[in-house]
């Protein structure tokens, strides 16, 4: 692309959005001055920068306004309806629709006019108090596509689930009220259809299953809904929240499909629970041999001939002999519980349990009448972990995991959802069950992150590691090398220890810590997280129970470091401070069976137990840690403290406590120290959860996306790499708090065939126009051009300095050769490529070491990049 063409695109992108701009762009396109790619990119930028234009498009179209009103309580359904009703307007950017809804909803003025809601009312998803004036007539209602009508019914069925899951009579009354108050025949028809569906669910009977459990209808109404929706699907993935009865759904689905011999894969500790649940649902299974639980690998060769359910733990599947024995069984139904255990089936070191499960399932493919996979979090890290599951759910599309990876389907969680959508079930726990309040609400703020201050000497320790610890190990005898299984680079390990359990670093060999750090090692107050935790416990201990959760760290937290009781560790400190009888420890050293059951029972029922210090990794998905204590003034709440996050989903861990059985309100918070590895780990977990949300949002792919998936792999590869915006965000996070020296070192590192510095500069320039730097520069340009320069205050461009100028940001925005410095030499190179006439006064340099002759030279200093590369500990 020529430089004049690039300049024209930048000029067009900077124009005010609206009808005139789009007409101008269309004329250039018709004249051949813009191609399809140019048009697409300009529309994308327009959408991202100015949601108001699309607000106006919505509010000027009665059908779009009606869609907004009908689906305003269901953002994911609204997005699906919008792209189906008006594809010409909403198909510009395959990922923007949901973002547009969120932007409009988050804008106080636009959101109020549209009537969007941010928190669902108590009776389900509901409607907002919209102020839209809509002209509804027969022609408008007749123009609603059939697919959108079905979606409307689905939303009303979802809304009625709230009522039918609690009180059937009240649900009937509510449904009739909605029908009676409907504004037109279309809405009456939708509500009536939704009510009839629920009535059908209520009268459905399930052969040999019990009718009630603890006085409640069995199965639950939403389980009946699941069973109805999945009746025609042989292979199903259930991603409902923890505690939404996925177990009962899976068991009944097998029976309803006519499966005679069902194989259940589950976590080893869940085998006994599965047997009890199955025998509870179907009393006839209590007969000896009908439910065969494989506790030892050798027992797999002696499975009862008349077994209807065979329950196998994942650990059993690591034995090839067990896999062969299971393949020899006449299996026609499979329940794959916690299917995220099926990750890592490809690569140099695949997980044997995942390979074993996949091998058994694929062997029985031709005989399967029903397969149900269950997981509240289908993957733990990234969608490519669905490789085995995708082969199981769509064997027609993916014969093996390698085919799935070659397809590139994992690159778009939204596309992946559409690919599997005919066999995915979902429901939120708060939608179908009344539980004690939880603050914050996980469906609004999953992490509840708060910033805690440094402890004594902790900031100095962190900065010393940044400045002095090498990236790679220089001491092979380092006793901390494999502590907590963290065997990565020494610097990263030590930085993570410094923010969580800094005391362990006192025993790192070969380091001479600064005096302030040596002194701090002697006090427990060195850990800012521990200091905050103890203060929080002290404040609420009279009326609360506390969960202190550690993610990756065991030694130094729930266990002594290197088995040395004399070395400071968190569990010991809590026991000494609050009493040995008030603190329970739960980690891998508490063996499965009676010992672990006793610890869990004590935590759930004994009000004298105030603190549970727990390793997140020892809380598999079947454990129920909800507190059952009622009417006790010493236990009015459960307070969950995320002392340190794990790599794994935080949502699963919260579900161990906030579930049926909980009798008191619950609060949760995760602790971070800003600008450190703990904040980076939080961001990593947020990105992981964002990809899960994209999978759940159900915004349908556009025609453009479907065509994209049909491209040859070599043509698609270029679209699977990181976007410029993603590169900028990633590199910024990596450099935050590293100081100028640390930032320079990072920028000099290789990245593919280039360096981080070159990648950052190139990506920054491409993403700048619609990023924070560009927005800030536009604001500063306005102030300068409309005030300071015309007013004679800054008539000389040589009196303006852009500190951290990036690709000559302010010089280009002002079209003036102002002064600028940037510590990344590639930024200067990029500036000279795009605006050579404006870079005479731009040079490489750092804010902390400006030329002395510049003293008192400048009347204004701007900072268009707004990056936090200051050294930790040097802030005033």
C-alpha positions in Angstrom: 0.0 0.0 0.0 1.4 3.4 -1.0 2.0 6.1 1.6 -0.6 8.5 0.0 -3.2 5.7 0.2 -2.3 5.1 3.9 -2.7 8.8 4.5 -6.1 8.8 2.9 -7.3 5.9 5.0 -6.1 7.7 8.2 -7.8 10.8 7.1 -11.1 9.0 6.5 -10.8 7.1 9.8 -10.4 10.4 11.6 -13.6 11.9 10.1 -16.7 12.3 12.2 -18.9 9.3 11.9 -22.3 9.6 10.3 -24.3 9.5 7.1 -22.1 12.0 5.2 -18.9 10.1 6.0 -20.4 6.8 4.9 -21.6 8.4 1.6 -18.2 9.8 1.0 -16.6 6.4 1.7 -19.1 4.7 -0.6 -18.3 7.1 -3.5 -14.6 6.5 -3.1 -15.3 2.7 -3.2 -17.5 3.1 -6.3 -14.7 5.1 -8.0 -12.2 2.3 -7.3 -10.1 4.3 -4.9 -11.0 1.9 -2.0 -11.1 -1.9 -2.3 -13.2 -4.3 -0.2 -10.5 -4.6 2.4 -10.3 -0.8 2.8 -14.0 -0.5 3.1 -14.2 -3.3 5.8 -11.4 -1.8 7.9 -13.0 1.7 7.8 -16.4 0.3 8.9 -14.7 -1.5 11.7 -13.0 1.6 12.9 -16.3 3.6 12.6 -18.1 1.0 14.7 -15.5 0.9 17.4 -15.2 4.6 17.7 -18.7 5.8 17.5 -21.5 3.7 18.9 -23.8 6.8 18.9 -24.2 6.5 15.1 -25.5 3.0 15.5 -27.7 4.2 18.4 -29.3 6.6 16.0 -29.7 3.8 13.4 -31.5 1.7 15.9 -33.7 4.4 17.2 -34.8 5.4 13.7 -35.9 1.9 12.7 -39.1 0.5 14.4 -38.2 -3.1 13.8 -34.7 -2.6 15.4 -36.2 -0.7 18.3 -38.7 -3.5 18.8 -35.9 -6.1 18.8 -34.1 -4.0 21.4 -37.2 -3.8 23.5 -38.0 -7.5 23.3 -34.4 -8.7 24.0 -33.0 -6.0 26.2 -32.8 -8.3 29.2 -30.8 -10.8 27.1 -27.8 -9.2 25.5 -26.6 -12.4 23.8 -30.0 -13.0 22.3 -30.3 -9.3 21.3 -27.0 -9.6 19.4 -28.3 -12.7 17.6 -31.6 -10.9 16.8 -30.0 -7.8 15.5 -27.7 -9.5 13.0 -30.6 -11.6 11.7 -33.0 -8.8 11.3 -30.7 -6.3 9.7 -27.6 -8.0 8.3 -26.6 -5.1 6.1 -26.1 -2.8 9.1 -24.7 -5.3 11.6 -22.5 -7.6 9.6 -19.6 -5.1 9.2 -17.4 -6.5 11.9 -17.8 -10.1 13.1 -16.9 -9.3 16.7 -18.4 -5.9 17.3 -22.1 -6.6 18.0 -21.8 -7.6 21.6 -19.3 -4.8 22.3 -21.6 -2.3 20.8 -24.4 -3.5 23.1 -22.2 -3.2 26.1 -21.0 0.3 25.0 -24.6 1.5 24.6 -25.6 -0.1 27.8 -22.7 1.4 29.7 -23.3 4.9 28.3 -25.6 6.6 30.9 -27.4 8.8 28.4 -27.8 6.3 25.6 -28.4 3.5 27.9 -31.2 5.4 29.7 -32.8 6.2 26.3 -32.6 2.6 25.2 -33.8 1.2 28.5 -30.9 -1.3 28.9 -30.4 -2.8 32.3 -27.1 -3.8 33.9 -28.5 -6.0 36.7 -31.2 -8.6 36.2 -34.2 -8.1 38.5 -35.2 -10.8 40.9 -37.7 -12.5 38.6 -35.2 -13.5 36.0 -33.7 -11.7 33.0 -36.8 -9.5 32.7 -37.1 -6.1 30.9 -35.7 -2.7 31.6 -37.6 0.5 31.8 -37.0 1.6 28.3 -38.2 4.9 26.9 -38.3 3.9 23.3 -41.4 4.9 21.3 -42.1 2.2 18.8 -44.8 2.2 16.1 -45.9 -1.5 16.1 -48.3 -2.6 13.4 -49.1 -5.9 11.7 -46.5 -5.3 8.9 -43.8 -4.9 11.5 -44.7 -8.0 13.4 -45.1 -10.0 10.2 -41.5 -9.0 9.2 -39.9 -10.7 12.2 -38.0 -13.7 10.8 -39.1 -17.1 12.1 -35.7 -17.7 13.6 -36.1 -14.6 15.7 -39.5 -15.7 16.8 -38.1 -19.0 18.0 -35.4 -17.0 19.8 -38.1 -14.9 21.4 -39.8 -18.0 22.7 -36.5 -19.4 24.0 -36.0 -16.2 26.0 -39.5 -16.3 27.5 -38.9 -20.0 28.4 -35.7 -18.9 30.1 -37.5 -16.2 32.0 -40.2 -18.6 33.2 -37.6 -21.0 34.4 -37.0 -18.7 37.3 -40.6 -19.2 38.5 -41.1 -22.8 37.5 -37.9 -23.8 39.4 -39.4 -22.3 42.6 -43.2 -22.5 42.7 -45.3 -24.1 39.9 -48.6 -22.4 40.9 -47.0 -19.0 41.1 -45.3 -19.7 37.8 -48.7 -20.5 36.1 -50.1 -17.2 37.5 -47.1 -15.2 36.3 -47.3 -16.7 32.8 -51.0 -15.9 32.6 -50.3 -12.3 33.8 -47.7 -11.9 31.0 -50.2 -13.2 28.4 -53.0 -11.0 29.7 -50.8 -7.9 29.7 -49.1 -8.5 26.3 -49.2 -5.5 24.0 -50.2 -7.4 20.8 -51.1 -10.8 19.4 -47.5 -11.6 18.6 -46.4 -11.2 22.2 -49.4 -13.1 23.5 -48.5 -15.9 21.2 -44.9 -16.0 22.3 -45.8 -16.1 26.0 -48.5 -18.7 25.4 -46.0 -20.9 23.5 -43.5 -20.6 26.3 -46.0 -21.5 29.0 -47.2 -24.5 27.0 -43.6 -25.7 26.8 -43.2 -25.6 30.5 -46.5 -27.4 31.0 -45.2 -30.1 28.8 -42.0 -30.4 30.8 -44.1 -30.7 34.0 -46.2 -33.7 32.9 -43.3 -35.6 31.4 -42.6 -38.9 33.2 -39.2 -40.7 33.3 -39.2 -44.5 33.5 -38.0 -45.9 36.8 -36.9 -42.5 38.1 -38.1 -41.3 41.5 -40.6 -38.5 41.6 -39.3 -36.3 44.4 -36.1 -35.7 46.4 -36.3 -33.9 49.7 -39.9 -32.8 48.9 -38.9 -31.3 45.6 -40.0 -32.5 42.1 -37.4 -34.7 40.4 -36.0 -34.0 38.0 -36.0 -30.2 38.4 -37.8 -28.1 35.9 -34.7 -26.8 34.2 -33.4 -30.4 33.9 -36.6 -31.3 32.2 -36.1 -28.4 29.9 -32.6 -29.7 29.1 -33.9 -33.2 28.4 -36.5 -31.8 26.0 -34.0 -29.6 24.2 -31.4 -32.4 23.8 -33.9 -35.2 23.0 -32.9 -35.3 19.3 -29.2 -34.9 19.9 -27.0 -37.9 20.3 -24.0 -36.0 21.6 -24.4 -33.2 24.1 -22.2 -30.8 26.1 -23.7 -29.3 29.3 -21.9 -26.2 30.5 -24.4 -25.3 33.2 -23.1 -23.7 36.4 -21.7 -25.8 39.2 -24.7 -27.1 41.3 -27.3 -27.1 38.5 -27.8 -30.9 38.5 -25.8 -31.8 35.5 -25.4 -35.3 37.1 -29.1 -36.0 37.2 -29.5 -34.7 33.6 -26.8 -37.0 32.3 -28.2 -40.0 34.1 -31.7 -39.5 32.9 -30.6 -38.6 29.4 -28.9 -42.1 29.1 -32.1 -43.9 30.2 -34.3 -41.8 27.9 -32.0 -42.6 25.0 -32.3 -46.3 25.7 -28.7 -46.9 26.6 -28.2 -50.2 28.4 -24.6 -50.1 29.5 -23.3 -46.6 30.4 -19.6 -45.8 31.0 -19.0 -42.8 33.4 -15.7 -41.0 33.4 -15.2 -38.8 36.4 -12.6 -37.4 38.9 -11.3 -40.3 41.1 -12.7 -38.7 44.3 -16.2 -38.4 42.6 -16.7 -42.1 42.0 -18.5 -42.8 45.2 -20.7 -39.7 44.8 -21.7 -40.8 41.3 -22.7 -44.3 42.6 -24.8 -42.7 45.4 -26.5 -40.3 43.0 -27.4 -42.9 40.4 -28.9 -45.2 43.1 -30.8 -42.2 44.5 -32.3 -41.3 41.1 -33.0 -44.9 40.2 -33.7 -47.1 43.2 -33.5 -50.3 41.2 -29.8 -49.7 40.7 -29.2 -50.5 44.4 -29.3 -54.2 43.3 -25.8 -55.7 43.5 -23.8 -55.2 40.4 -26.0 -52.8 38.5 -23.6 -49.9 39.3 -20.0 -51.1 39.2 -17.4 -48.7 40.6 -13.8 -49.3 39.5 -11.7 -48.3 42.5 -8.6 -50.3 41.6 -7.3 -50.8 38.1 -7.2 -54.5 38.3 -11.0 -54.5 38.9 -11.6 -53.3 35.4 -11.2 -56.9 34.2 -14.0 -58.1 36.5 -16.9 -55.7 35.6 -20.3 -57.2 36.4 -22.0 -58.6 33.3 -25.3 -57.0 34.1 -23.9 -53.6 35.1 -26.0 -50.7 33.7 -23.5 -48.1 34.8 -19.7 -48.5 35.0 -17.9 -45.7 36.9 -14.2 -45.1 36.1 -11.9 -42.5 37.5 -9.5 -40.6 35.2 -6.5 -42.1 37.0 -7.6 -45.6 35.8 -7.4 -44.5 32.2 -3.7 -44.0 32.3 -3.3 -47.8 32.3 -3.4 -49.3 28.7 -4.7 -52.5 30.1 -7.7 -50.7 31.6 -8.3 -49.0 28.3 -8.3 -52.3 26.5 -10.7 -53.8 29.0 -13.1 -50.9 28.7 -13.0 -51.1 24.9 -14.0 -54.8 25.2 -17.3 -53.8 27.0 -20.5 -53.4 25.0 -20.9 -49.7 25.8 -23.8 -47.7 24.2 -23.8 -44.7 26.5 -21.0 -42.4 27.8 -21.0 -39.7 30.5 -17.9 -37.6 30.3 -18.0 -35.8 33.6 -15.7 -32.7 34.0 -14.8 -33.0 30.4 -12.1 -30.4 30.7 -10.0 -33.3 32.1 -9.7 -34.3 28.4 -7.3 -31.5 27.6 -3.7 -32.0 26.3 -4.3 -34.9 23.9 -1.7 -33.6 21.4 1.8 -32.4 21.5 5.1 -33.9 22.7 3.7 -34.9 26.2 0.0 -35.7 25.9 -2.0 -36.5 29.0 -2.5 -40.3 29.2 -5.8 -39.9 31.0 -7.1 -37.8 28.1 -5.8 -40.1 25.5 -7.3 -43.1 27.3 -10.7 -41.5 27.5 -10.7 -40.5 23.8 -9.5 -43.9 22.7 -12.4 -45.6 24.6 -15.0 -43.2 23.3 -13.9 -43.4 19.7 -13.8 -47.2 19.8 -17.5 -47.2 20.8 -18.5 -44.4 18.4 -20.7 -46.6 16.2 -22.6 -48.0 19.1 -23.3 -44.9 21.1 -27.0 -44.0 21.7 -26.2 -41.0 23.9 -23.0 -39.2 24.9 -23.1 -36.4 27.5 -20.1 -34.3 28.4 -20.4 -32.0 31.4 -18.2 -29.1 32.5 -19.0 -25.6 33.9 -15.7 -24.5 32.3 -15.1 -26.5 29.0 -11.5 -25.4 28.9 -9.1 -24.2 31.6 -6.7 -22.1 29.5 -7.6 -21.7 25.8 -10.2 -23.2 23.4 -7.6 -25.5 21.8 -8.1 -27.7 24.9 -11.4 -28.7 23.3 -9.6 -30.8 20.7 -10.7 -34.1 22.2 -14.1 -32.9 23.0 -14.7 -31.5 19.6 -13.9 -34.9 18.1 -16.4 -36.5 20.4 -19.2 -34.0 19.8 -18.6 -33.6 16.0 -17.0 -36.8 14.7 -18.4 -35.9 11.3 -16.2 -32.8 11.2 -13.1 -33.9 13.2 -11.9 -37.4 13.0 -9.1 -36.8 15.4 -7.7 -33.9 17.5 -5.1 -33.1 14.8 -7.9 -32.4 12.4 -9.5 -30.0 14.9 -6.3 -28.1 15.3 -5.7 -27.9 11.6 -9.1 -26.5 11.0 -8.3 -23.4 13.1 -11.9 -23.5 14.6 -10.4 -22.9 18.1 -9.2 -19.5 17.1 -12.8 -18.0 17.5 -14.7 -19.1 20.6 -17.8 -17.6 19.0 -17.4 -19.7 15.8 -16.7 -22.8 17.9 -19.9 -22.2 19.8 -21.9 -22.0 16.6 -20.2 -25.1 15.3 -21.3 -27.1 18.4 -24.5 -25.1 19.2 -27.0 -27.9 18.3 -25.6 -29.9 21.3 -24.8 -27.4 24.0 -26.9 -26.8 27.1 -26.5 -24.0 29.7 -28.1 -22.4 32.7 -27.0 -20.1 35.5 -27.3 -21.3 39.1 -28.9 -18.1 40.3 -31.5 -18.5 37.6 -32.9 -21.7 38.9 -32.2 -21.7 42.7 -32.5 -19.3 45.5 -29.2 -19.1 47.4 -27.9 -16.7 50.0 -26.6 -13.5 48.6 -23.1 -13.4 47.1 -21.0 -10.2 46.8 -19.9 -9.3 44.2 -22.1 -11.3 41.8 -19.9 -13.8 39.8 -21.9 -13.2 36.6 -21.0 -9.4 36.9 -17.6 -9.4 38.5 -16.0 -12.9 38.6 -12.9 -12.0 40.4 -13.7 -9.2 42.8 -10.1 -8.0 42.7 -8.8 -5.5 45.1 -5.4 -3.9 45.4 -3.5 -4.4 48.6 -0.4 -2.4 49.7 3.1 -3.7 50.0 4.3 -5.3 53.2 7.4 -4.2 55.1 10.4 -4.4 52.8 8.3 -6.2 50.1 8.6 -3.5 47.5 12.4 -3.4 47.9 12.6 -7.1 47.6 10.5 -7.0 44.4 12.7 -4.3 42.9 15.9 -6.0 43.9 14.8 -9.1 42.0 14.0 -7.1 38.9 17.4 -5.4 39.0 19.6 -8.2 40.0 18.2 -11.7 39.5 19.1 -13.2 36.0 16.4 -14.6 33.7 18.0 -18.1 33.8 19.2 -20.2 36.6 22.9 -19.9 37.5 22.8 -22.1 40.6 21.6 -25.6 39.7 21.4 -26.4 43.5 18.7 -23.8 44.0 16.4 -25.5 46.6 13.5 -23.3 45.5 13.8 -24.5 41.9 10.9 -26.9 42.1 9.0 -25.5 45.1 5.3 -25.6 44.4 6.0 -27.2 41.0 7.1 -23.8 39.6 10.1 -24.8 37.5 10.1 -21.9 35.1 12.8 -19.2 34.8 14.3 -18.1 38.1 13.4 -14.4 37.8 9.7 -15.1 37.2 9.5 -17.6 40.0 11.1 -15.2 42.4 8.9 -12.3 41.4 5.8 -14.5 42.0 7.1 -15.6 45.4 7.9 -12.0 46.3 4.2 -10.9 45.9 2.7 -14.0 47.6 5.1 -15.7 50.0 8.2 -13.4 50.1 9.6 -15.2 53.2 10.7 -18.2 51.2 13.2 -16.1 49.3 15.2 -15.7 52.5 16.4 -19.3 51.7 17.4 -18.6 48.1 21.1 -19.4 47.7 23.7 -17.0 46.4 21.9 -13.7 47.0 22.8 -10.8 49.2 19.6 -9.1 49.9 19.5 -5.4 50.9 19.5 -4.6 54.6 15.9 -3.5 54.6 14.9 -6.8 53.0 17.0 -8.9 55.5 15.3 -7.1 58.3 11.8 -7.6 56.8 12.4 -11.3 56.5 12.1 -11.4 60.4 8.5 -10.2 60.5 5.3 -11.8 59.2 4.2 -8.3 58.1 6.5 -8.5 55.1 3.7 -10.1 53.1 1.2 -7.4 52.1 -1.4 -10.0 51.3 -1.0 -11.7 54.7 -1.2 -8.4 56.5 -4.4 -7.5 54.7 -5.9 -11.0 55.3 -5.2 -10.9 59.0 -6.7 -7.4 59.3 -9.8 -8.6 57.4 -10.1 -11.6 59.6 -9.7 -9.5 62.8 -12.4 -7.2 61.7 -15.0 -9.9 61.0 -14.0 -12.9 63.1 -16.8 -12.6 65.6 -19.5 -13.4 63.0 -17.8 -15.0 60.0 -16.0 -18.0 58.6 -13.1 -17.4 56.3 -11.6 -19.2 53.3 -8.0 -18.3 52.5 -7.4 -19.8 49.1 -4.0 -20.4 47.6 -3.6 -21.1 43.9 -0.2 -22.3 42.8 1.5 -22.2 46.2 1.5 -25.0 48.7 4.9 -25.0 50.4 5.1 -21.8 52.4 1.3 -21.6 52.6 -0.5 -24.9 53.7 2.8 -26.7 54.3 6.2 -25.7 55.7 8.8 -24.9 53.1 11.2 -27.8 52.4 9.5 -29.6 55.3 11.3 -27.3 57.8 8.9 -26.2 60.5 11.2 -23.5 61.7 10.8 -21.6 58.4 7.9 -19.1 58.4 4.8 -20.4 56.6 1.2 -19.0 56.4 -0.6 -22.0 58.0 1.6 -22.0 61.0 1.2 -18.2 61.4 -2.7 -18.4 61.2 -2.7 -21.3 63.8 -0.5 -19.4 66.2 -2.5 -16.2 65.8 -6.1 -17.6 65.9 -5.6 -20.9 67.6 -4.9 -24.4 66.4 -8.5 -25.4 66.9 -9.9 -22.6 64.8 -7.9 -23.3 61.6 -8.2 -26.2 59.2 -5.7 -26.9 56.4 -6.8 -28.7 53.2 -4.3 -29.6 50.5 -2.9 -32.7 48.8 -1.5 -34.0 52.1 -5.1 -34.6 53.3 -5.8 -38.0 51.7 -8.9 -38.9 49.9 -11.5 -40.8 51.8 -12.4 -40.6 55.5 -9.6 -38.1 56.4 -10.6 -35.6 53.8 -14.3 -36.2 54.4 -13.8 -35.5 58.1 -12.0 -32.2 57.4 -14.8 -31.1 55.0 -17.6 -32.1 57.4 -15.9 -30.2 60.2 -15.6 -27.0 58.1 -19.2 -27.2 57.0 -20.8 -27.8 60.3 -18.5 -26.7 63.2 -18.9 -23.0 64.1 -15.7 -23.1 66.1 -13.7 -23.6 62.9 -13.2 -20.1 61.7 -10.5 -20.4 59.0 -10.1 -22.9 56.1 -6.6 -22.5 54.5 -7.0 -24.4 51.3 -5.1 -25.2 48.1 -7.3 -24.6 45.1 -5.8 -27.5 43.4 -7.1 -30.0 46.0 -10.7 -28.9 45.5 -11.9 -30.9 42.5 -15.3 -30.2 41.0 -17.3 -32.7 43.0 -16.4 -31.3 46.5 -19.1 -29.4 48.4 -17.6 -26.9 50.8 -20.8 -24.9 51.4 -21.3 -23.9 55.1 -24.5 -25.4 56.5 -24.6 -23.7 59.9 -27.9 -21.8 60.5 -29.0 -19.4 63.2 -25.7 -19.0 64.8 -24.6 -15.5 65.7 -20.9 -16.5 65.3 -21.5 -17.5 61.7 -23.4 -14.9 59.7 -21.3 -15.0 56.6 -18.6 -16.8 54.7 -15.7 -14.6 53.4 -13.6 -16.1 50.6 -10.2 -14.5 50.2 -8.3 -15.3 47.0 -4.9 -15.1 48.6 -3.3 -16.0 45.3 -4.8 -17.1 42.0 -4.2 -20.3 40.1 -3.9 -20.7 36.4 -7.2 -22.6 36.5 -10.7 -21.1 36.3 -11.7 -19.1 39.5 -15.3 -19.8 38.7 -15.0 -23.5 39.5 -13.5 -22.7 42.9 -16.2 -20.3 43.9 -18.7 -23.0 43.0 -17.3 -25.2 45.7 -18.7 -22.8 48.3 -21.6 -20.9 46.7 -23.9 -23.8 46.0 -27.0 -25.5 47.4 -26.5 -26.2 51.1 -25.0 -22.7 51.8 -27.0 -21.2 54.7 -25.4 -17.7 55.0 -24.4 -14.9 52.7 -21.0 -15.1 51.0 -18.4 -12.5 50.1 -15.3 -13.0 48.0 -12.2 -11.0 47.0 -9.0 -11.7 45.2 -5.9 -9.9 46.3 -3.4 -8.3 43.9 -0.5 -5.9 44.2 -0.7 -3.4 41.4 2.0 -3.4 38.7 3.4 -6.8 39.6 3.2 -10.4 38.4 0.1 -10.8 40.5 -1.7 -8.2 38.4 -0.5 -9.9 35.2 -1.8 -13.2 36.5 -5.2 -11.6 37.2 -5.2 -10.2 33.6 -4.3 -13.7 32.3 -7.2 -15.2 34.2 -9.6 -12.5 32.9 -8.5 -13.1 29.3 -9.2 -16.8 29.8 -12.6 -16.1 31.2 -13.4 -13.6 28.4 -12.8 -16.4 25.9 -15.3 -18.5 27.9 -17.8 -15.7 27.8 -17.4 -15.4 24.0 -18.2 -19.1 23.8 -21.3 -18.7 25.9 -22.6 -15.5 24.3 -24.1 -17.2 21.3 -23.7 -14.3 18.9 -24.0 -16.1 15.5 -21.1 -15.9 13.1 -21.6 -13.8 10.0 -21.6 -15.1 6.5 -18.1 -13.6 6.3 -16.9 -15.8 9.2 -18.3 -19.0 7.8 -16.5 -18.2 4.5 -13.4 -17.5 6.5 -13.5 -21.0 7.9 -13.6 -22.5 4.4 -10.3 -20.9 3.5 -7.2 -23.1 3.1 -5.1 -23.1 6.3 -2.3 -21.2 4.6 -4.7 -18.3 3.8 -6.3 -18.3 7.2 -3.0 -18.4 9.2 -2.4 -14.7 8.8 -5.7 -14.0 10.6 -4.9 -16.2 13.5 -1.9 -14.3 14.8 -2.2 -11.6 17.4 -3.8 -8.4 16.3 -1.8 -5.2 16.7 -4.0 -4.2 19.7 -3.3 -7.5 21.4 0.4 -7.1 20.9 0.3 -3.6 22.4 -1.7 -4.8 25.4 0.5 -7.9 26.0 3.8 -6.0 25.8 2.5 -3.2 28.0 1.5 -5.7 30.7 4.9 -7.4 30.5 6.8 -4.1 30.9 4.6 -2.5 33.6 6.6 -1.7 36.7 9.8 -2.9 35.1 11.5 0.5 35.1 13.3 2.1 32.2 16.2 -0.4 32.3 13.9 -3.4 32.5 11.8 -2.0 29.7 14.8 -1.5 27.4 16.0 -5.1 28.1 12.5 -6.4 27.3 12.3 -4.4 24.1 15.7 -5.8 22.9 14.6 -9.4 23.3 13.9 -11.4 20.1 10.3 -12.1 19.0 10.2 -14.4 16.1 12.4 -12.9 13.4 12.3 -9.5 15.0 12.4 -7.9 18.5 9.8 -6.9 21.0 10.7 -3.3 20.3 10.0 -3.5 16.6 6.8 -5.5 17.1 5.6 -3.1 19.7 6.3 0.0 17.5 4.7 -1.5 14.4 1.6 -2.7 16.3 1.3 0.5 18.3 1.3 2.6 15.1 -1.4 0.3 13.5 -3.6 0.3 16.6 -3.0 3.9 17.7 -5.9 5.6 16.0 -8.6 3.8 18.0 -6.6 3.2 21.1 -6.0 5.3 24.3 -2.9 7.0 22.9 -4.8 8.3 19.8 -7.8 9.4 21.9 -5.6 11.3 24.3 -3.6 12.9 21.5 -6.9 14.1 19.9 -7.9 15.7 23.1 -4.5 17.4 23.5 -4.6 18.6 19.9 -8.0 20.2 20.5 -6.6 22.1 23.6 -3.6 23.2 21.7 -5.2 24.2 18.4 -8.3 25.8 19.9 -6.7 27.5 22.9 -3.0 27.6 23.6 -1.6 28.1 20.1 -4.1 30.7 18.8 -3.9 32.5 22.2 -0.1 33.0 21.6 0.8 31.0 24.7 2.5 28.3 22.6 3.2 29.9 19.3 6.7 28.2 19.0 6.6 24.4 18.4 10.1 24.2 19.8 8.7 24.9 23.2 6.6 21.7 23.2 8.0 18.3 24.3 6.3 15.0 23.8 7.8 12.8 26.5 7.4 9.2 25.4 6.4 10.3 21.9 6.0 6.9 20.4 5.8 7.2 16.6 5.9 11.0 16.8 2.4 11.0 18.0 1.8 14.7 18.9 4.0 15.9 16.0 1.8 14.0 13.5 -1.5 15.0 15.2 -0.4 18.7 15.2 1.5 18.6 11.9 4.2 20.5 13.8 7.9 19.5 14.3 7.8 19.6 18.1 10.4 17.9 20.2 10.0 14.3 21.4 11.9 11.4 23.0 11.2 7.7 23.3 13.3 4.9 24.7 12.3 2.5 22.0 14.4 3.3 18.9 11.9 1.4 16.7 9.3 4.1 17.5 11.6 6.7 16.1 12.1 4.6 12.9 8.4 4.2 12.5 7.9 7.9 12.9 10.5 8.7 10.2 8.7 6.2 7.9 5.2 7.8 8.2 6.1 11.5 8.8 9.7 12.2 7.9 9.1 15.9 7.6 8.0 16.1 11.3 10.7 14.1 13.0 13.7 16.5 12.9 13.4 17.1 16.6 12.5 13.5 17.6 15.2 11.3 19.1 15.8 8.2 21.2 16.0 8.9 24.9 14.4 8.5 28.3 12.4 10.8 30.5 14.7 10.3 33.4 17.8 11.4 31.4 16.8 14.3 29.2 19.5 16.6 27.7 20.7 19.1 30.2 20.5 21.9 27.7 16.8 21.4 27.5 16.4 22.8 31.1 13.8 25.5 31.1 13.4 25.1 27.3 9.8 23.8 27.2 6.6 25.5 28.1 4.5 22.4 27.7 5.3 18.7 28.1 2.8 16.1 26.9 2.8 12.4 27.4 0.8 10.9 24.6 1.7 7.2 25.3 0.7 7.3 29.0 2.7 4.1 29.8 3.6 3.0 33.3 7.3 2.0 33.0 8.4 3.7 36.2 10.5 1.7 38.6 8.7 0.0 41.4 9.6 1.7 44.7 10.6 5.0 43.1 7.1 6.6 43.1 6.4 9.5 45.3 
